[in-house]
Amino acid sequence: MTPLVSFILPSFNRGEYLEKCVDSVLKQTISDLECIIVDDGSTDNTRQVAEMLISRDPRVKYFYKENGGVSSARNFGIREAQGEWIQCLDPDDWIHEDKTRFQLNYLSELKHQEVVFYCDYERVYLDKNQNILRRESKILPDYNQKQLIQRLLIPDFLADSPFPLLQQCLLIHKSVFQKKMFNEELKALQDRDFTLDLLVAGVDFIHTPIVGTFYTKHQSNRTNNWSYMQNYYIILYETVIRKHKELIPLCQVGIHFLLKEAIKTKNAPNLDRLLNMMQPPFYLAHNKIAIHHPLIVRLIYWMRTLIPNFIIYEDYRGPRSKKIFSVFTPK
């Protein structure tokens, strides 16, 4: 019998987390489901854990593939899925037992099923032994489609609201994947690229107000590596602008921030890439100086390379230089 919902769990060396995640799927208040574990070339005990879970419940399925990244694993699972609805879920996260039923209940209010449901979530911080350090509820504003696009183009650390379309929160009708699959070239920020393209294509995103997903944060998350994430934010903006030139103005908050970072860290390659996307005015000195031409930004960058870090940036100053600067700083 064809299941109603397929859960796709891409797993690369996440065997230690897998059982809790799968249990949260199997405990859903709807039982008409399948749980697909896609082992993306793991070298840990992912296969053994998966085989144990299959022996407990035949709704669990296991596939192995060569390592290709999370987008590749998700796409593989989607192609294997039999369900009418798709939920992608990272194996170190878990979901509320009533998430799926609650979201599908909204179908009665819709004229068509080519939609994406999304929900509120809780960020759960774990230590190395998977003990919970703290929890933060992320209750989402009531966004329209345009506001969702705008929010997706702002890095989370510059936004005053939670990231709205966390992949683990989405329940997606399978027909939506005819418009867009996950970009396998992106190794980070794939969720933004995926949902942005769908929003631009006019797919309806429906907020379902339940804290449905528990999204973990731990030491092994790649998002902890700022230099890694900085590069992928630039790649994201390059990708978005190449496909959707009309979104260039909405990218400027992030682009301007990353330009300041490139100047601060003396990163000439990043500066070049960002200047190709920048729209003026570009502000410096706590928004007191407005720059209207990329050549002026390049001149400022050249001047910056000649000035020691601690003179311009307080976070580069040690105790001695802080003491010296305090003499000249008005109280």
N, C-alpha and C positions, 0 to 999 in steps of 0.2 A: 504494500500500500504506500502511495506517495505521501511523504510527510508534508505538513503545512509549513513548517519553519526549519531552515537549515542553519545551524550555528557553525561558523568557520573559525577554528582556532589555529592560527599559524604559530608554530613552536620551533624556536631555535635555542636549544640548551635551556629550556624552561621546565624540565622534568619535575623539579622540586615544587613547582607551583601548580602543576597541571591538575592534580586530583581535586583540589578545592574549586578550581574554575569549572571543571566538568561537572562536579556535583551540583553546582549552582544552576547549570543548564538542565540537568536531569530532574531537578526539583521544581521546575517551572510548573505553574498551575494549569498550563495546557500540556498534554502529554504527546501530542501529535508532532513530533520533532525528530531530527537527527543531529548528532554532534560529530562534526568532521574535524579530526586532528590532522593537520598538515605538518609533518616533520620536515623542516627545511634544512636538512643536512646536519642534524644535531649529533654531537659526540658524547652527550651525557646519557642519562637513563630514560630519555623520552619514550623510546620504543617499549621498554619494559613496563613503564607506567601505563602507557596506552593499552598494551595487551591485557594488563590487569583490569583496567576499566572496561574494556570490551567484554571480558569474561563476566563482569557484573551486570552489564546492560547492553543488549544487542543494538541499541540506538546509537552507540558509539562506533565510529569508523576511523580507521587509521590509514594514512597514505604517507609514503616517504618520497622525497624528491631531493635532488642536489640543491645545495644552498644557492639561493638567488635573491634573498632579502624578503622583507615582510610583504611588500606589494606583490611580488611573484607568488608567494605562498597563498596570499588571499585570493589572487586570481585563479590559481590552481584549484583551491577549494570551491570557489564559486562555479567553476566549470563542472566540478563533480557533484555539486549540490542538486538534490532532487526537489527541494522545497519551493513553495511559491514565494516565500519571504526569506530574506537573508539577514543574518546578524553576524558580523565579524567581532571577535572577542579575543583580546590578547590573553594568553594563558596565565599571566600573573595578576589578572583582574577577576572579578566575579560580578554576578548580577542579582538583583532582587528577585525573589521567587515569583512575584506577580508582574514583573516587567512586561513580558510578552503579551499576556492576556490583556493587561491594562492598555497597552498601545494599540492592539488590534481592535479593541472596543471602539476606537475612534473611526473605524471604517464605516460605521452606520451613519455617520454625518457627512460622508464624502460621496461625490458623484462618480469618481473613478478611483482606481487602485494604484496608479503609477505615482506613488508618493514615497517620501522618506519620513518616518517618525523619528523624533529625537526627544530626549528626556533630560531631567536634572541628574546630578551625580554627586558622589562624595569622593574627595581625594583622600587617600589613606596612606600615611607615611609609615614605612616599615624599616626596622633595623635589619642587620645581616642575618638574624635568626627568624625573620618574618614576624617578630613581635610588633604590634601596633604602637607607634610613638604618639601619633595624634591624627585627628580626622578633621576635614574641612568640608562643610556642605557647599555645593555650588548650585544655587538656585538661579535659573536663567531669566532674564528679562523677556518680555513679550515682543520679539523682533518680527518685523516684516522682512520680505525677501531682500530688499535693498540694504536694510540694516545688517542682515546676516552677512552679506558680501563685504560690507565695509568693515565689520568686526573681524572677519577672517583674515583681512589684509593688514591688521594691526598685530604686531607681536604681543604675546600675553603680558610681558613685563611692562608694556606701555599702555595697557588697557585698564579700564576701571570696571570691567565686568568679566565673568568667567568665559573661557573658550566655549562657544555654544554648540559645536557640532563634533564632539568627541566621538571617534569611530565606534567605541564600545557602547555608546548610547543609541546608535542608529539601528532602526529596523527598516529594511529596504525591500520594496517589491522587486522581484527578480527582473521584471521588464525594464527597470531603470538601468540595469547594466548593459542594455543594448545601446545606451547613449554614452556610457563611460565605464571603463575599468580602471584599476589603480595603475598609476604611472610607475613602471618598474625601474625607471632610470633614477627616480628620486629615492634616496635612502633615508630621508627625514622629511617631515611636513607633508607627507603624502595625503593625509586627511584633508588638509586645506586645499590642495590642488584638486582632489577628487570632488569635494563638495562645492567648490567654486565653479567648476565646469558645469555641474548639474544645476546650480542656481542660475547661472547665465543661460542655460538651455531651457529654463522655465519650469523645472521640476518643482513640485510643491513640497516644502518642508513643514511638517506639522509638529508643534510642540505638545508633548504629552506630560503634564506636570506630576511626575513621580520621580523620586530619587531612585532611579532604576539600576545604576551602575556604580560599582566601587572600584575606583581607578587608583592603582598603587603607584607610589613613588619610592624608589629605593636606590641604593648606591650604584647599581649597575645600569641605570637608565642612561641612554646616550644623551638625553636632553640636559644632563648635568654638565656636559662638555661644551662650554660657550664657544670656543673657536670652531668646533664641529658644527654647531647650530648656526653660527654666524654665516658660515659659507652657504649653508642650505637655505637660509632666509634670502640671501642674494640670488641663489638659483631659483627659488620660488618666484621672486619678483621678475626675474628674467623670463621664466616660463609663462607667468600670467600675462605679462606685457606683450610677449610674442603672440599669444593667442587672443588676447582681449585688450587692444590698445585703449578702448574706452575706460578701462579701469586704472590707467596711469595716475590720475589725480588721487585715487583712493589708496595708492601704494606709497604716497609721499611721506606719511608719518614714519613708517618703517625705514624707508630709503634714507631720509634725512638723519635719523638716529644712527644708522649704520655708517653713513658718511662721517659723522662725528667720531665714531669708533675707529674708522680707517685713518683719520687724521691723528687721533690720539695714539694709536699703536704703530703709526708710520707704515701702513700697509698699502703700498702703491698699487698692486694689482686690484685689490678691492676698491680702491678709490676710482680707478679707471672704469671698472664695471658699473659702479654706482652713479658716476657722473653721466654715463650714457642714458640713465633712467631718471635723473633728477629733474624736477621742475622747480624753478625759483618762485618766491624767494627762499633762500636757505639761511637759517638764522644761527648765529654763534653768540658767545658771551651772554648766556642766559637770555637769549632772544632780544638782546639789545642792538645787535648788528645784523642788518639784512643784506644778503649778497644776491645779486641778480644775474650773475654770469658765471658759468663753469670755469672760465679762465681765472677769475678771482679766487675761486676755491682752490685751484691748482697752485696759485701763488701763495696762498695761506699755507697750503700743505708744504710747499718748499721751505717757507720760513719756519714752519713747525719742526722740520727735520734738523734745523740748525740750533734749536733751543733745547736745553736739557729738560727731561720730563718733569722734574720736581718743581721747576719754575712755573709751569703752566697748570699742572694737575696736582691737587692736594693729596690724592690717594697714592702718589709716588713718593711722598715726603716721609722721611724717617724722623725720629725724635729730635735730632739736631736741627734739621732744616725747618721743622715745624716751629721750633723755638725761635729761630732767626726770623721767620716770616711773621711770627706773632708780634715782634717788635714794631713792624711796619703796618700791621693790620689795625684799623681803628676799632676801638671797643665801644 
